[in-house]
Amino acid sequence: KNLEAIAREAEKARTIAGSRGLLGLNIMHAGTHYAQYCRQAEASGYDAILSGAGLALELPAYVSDDILLAPIVSSLRALQLIVKTWNRRYSRMPDFVVVEGSEAGGHLGFSREMLDQGSCPDLSGIVQEIKDQFPEIPLFAAGGIFDGADVRRIMAAGADGVQVATRLIATWECDAPQVFKDLLIRAGKEDIMLLDSPAGFPARALKTPFSLQLDDSLERNKAEMVCTNCLKTCSHQAAPYCLSHALMKAAEGDEAQGLFFTGSSAWKICGMQSVKEVVRDLMNE
Ligand SMILES: Cc1cc2nc3c(=O)[nH]c(=O)nc-3n(C[C@H](O)[C@H](O)[C@H](O)COP(=O)(O)O)c2cc1C
């Protein structure tokens, strides 16, 4: 089903974009079927694979040189390791890189302790460090980029572009359920939390009945789940909850049982916009 979806989403996106621009597919390195998804991405005509949630050290082995490859990293050290390995094993360099800071949504590349203490390095600093070391790799900064001032600040630090997620969810075009969009519109700072994901990373999500009760009802969604062994890093027995199940519930718009990932800027969203309006605001501001 996932292989079919990879092909279907490519077709949908190409229909919208026409011949303009690049289509990228973000594939979690922690996924059990990672290699198959990468091959399917190339076969389905994506122009680029972006890959985070772990170090995609063997990614070039799965695809040809025709598809662009972009690691998602949260530190200079991670990128250095990827560059060194790709260079030695595959004579390849990343075609671009996404540098994701601690304000991002979903899985985060920092320890839970650092996130709780607020002691993560700031995105501008990481961007500067990476750009100094690898000036030739186009760099997109992600995490907490919300308005034009954020874009200007991060580009001044050396980013060539930005990746925006949270703000683009509350758009008419986004295919997330309206429940998710409304949760984001209503959210205040106090409605955003950190939790631990069975993928082996801390994650940022909205406070919902599901995320709030994780601590005291660990078995809550495992009874109804069918384990598809989706994550290399998850142990069915030890996992406190099923990530796939919780994310699918969110995709279905189930406010009680869904896990809704968000970046730290969710509280700034105050209404629905079109993608065109968001991009226009970012450029004008
Ligand atoms: C709902 C949601 C789901 C996400 N899922 C993924 C994912 O599957 N893989 C990934 O690399 N990043 C994921 N992210 C992170 C985004 O790709 C992005 O880098 C980050 O959230 C940017 O920060 P912003 O949300 O503050 O704009 C997700 C973010 C959100 C909000």
The ligand as a Tripos MOL2 file, in Angstrom:
@<TRIPOS>MOLECULE
LIG
   31    33     1     0     0
SMALL
NO_CHARGES

@<TRIPOS>ATOM
      1 C1          2.7370   17.1450   11.2160 C.3       1 LIG1
      2 C2          4.1920   17.0730   10.9050 C.ar      1 LIG1
      3 C3          4.7270   15.8910   10.4180 C.ar      1 LIG1
      4 C4          6.0780   15.8020   10.1070 C.ar      1 LIG1
      5 N1          6.5710   14.6340    9.5990 N.ar      1 LIG1
      6 C5          7.8660   14.5830    9.2230 C.ar      1 LIG1
      7 C6          8.3950   13.4020    8.6220 C.ar      1 LIG1
      8 O1          7.6850   12.4070    8.4400 O.2       1 LIG1
      9 N2          9.6870   13.3970    8.2510 N.ar      1 LIG1
     10 C7         10.5120   14.4940    8.4470 C.ar      1 LIG1
     11 O2         11.6800   14.4560    8.0790 O.2       1 LIG1
     12 N3         10.0360   15.6090    9.0110 N.ar      1 LIG1
     13 C8          8.7560   15.6780    9.3980 C.ar      1 LIG1
     14 N4          8.2780   16.8210    9.9710 N.ar      1 LIG1
     15 C9          9.2010   17.9680   10.1380 C.3       1 LIG1
     16 C10         9.0570   18.9230    8.9580 C.3       1 LIG1
     17 O3          9.4310   18.2870    7.7770 O.3       1 LIG1
     18 C11         9.8530   20.2240    9.0900 C.3       1 LIG1
     19 O4         11.2260   20.0560    8.8740 O.3       1 LIG1
     20 C12         9.6990   20.9740   10.3730 C.3       1 LIG1
     21 O5          8.4880   20.7330   11.0280 O.3       1 LIG1
     22 C13         9.8540   22.4410   10.0430 C.3       1 LIG1
     23 O6          9.5180   23.2460   11.1230 O.3       1 LIG1
     24 P1          8.1370   24.0470   11.1840 P.3       1 LIG1
     25 O7          7.0890   23.0160   11.3460 O.co2     1 LIG1
     26 O8          8.3250   24.8900   12.4030 O.co2     1 LIG1
     27 O9          7.9810   24.8370    9.9230 O.co2     1 LIG1
     28 C14         6.9290   16.9250   10.3110 C.ar      1 LIG1
     29 C15         6.3830   18.1150   10.8290 C.ar      1 LIG1
     30 C16         5.0420   18.2020   11.1330 C.ar      1 LIG1
     31 C17         4.5000   19.4860   11.6910 C.3       1 LIG1
@<TRIPOS>BOND
     1     1     2 1
     2     2     3 ar
     3     2    30 ar
     4     3     4 ar
     5     4     5 ar
     6     4    28 ar
     7     5     6 ar
     8     6     7 ar
     9     6    13 1
    10     7     8 2
    11     7     9 ar
    12     9    10 ar
    13    10    11 2
    14    10    12 ar
    15    12    13 ar
    16    13    14 ar
    17    14    15 1
    18    14    28 ar
    19    15    16 1
    20    16    17 1
    21    16    18 1
    22    18    19 1
    23    18    20 1
    24    20    21 1
    25    20    22 1
    26    22    23 1
    27    23    24 1
    28    24    25 2
    29    24    26 1
    30    24    27 1
    31    28    29 ar
    32    29    30 ar
    33    30    31 1
@<TRIPOS>SUBSTRUCTURE
     1 LIG1         1 GROUP 0 **** ****
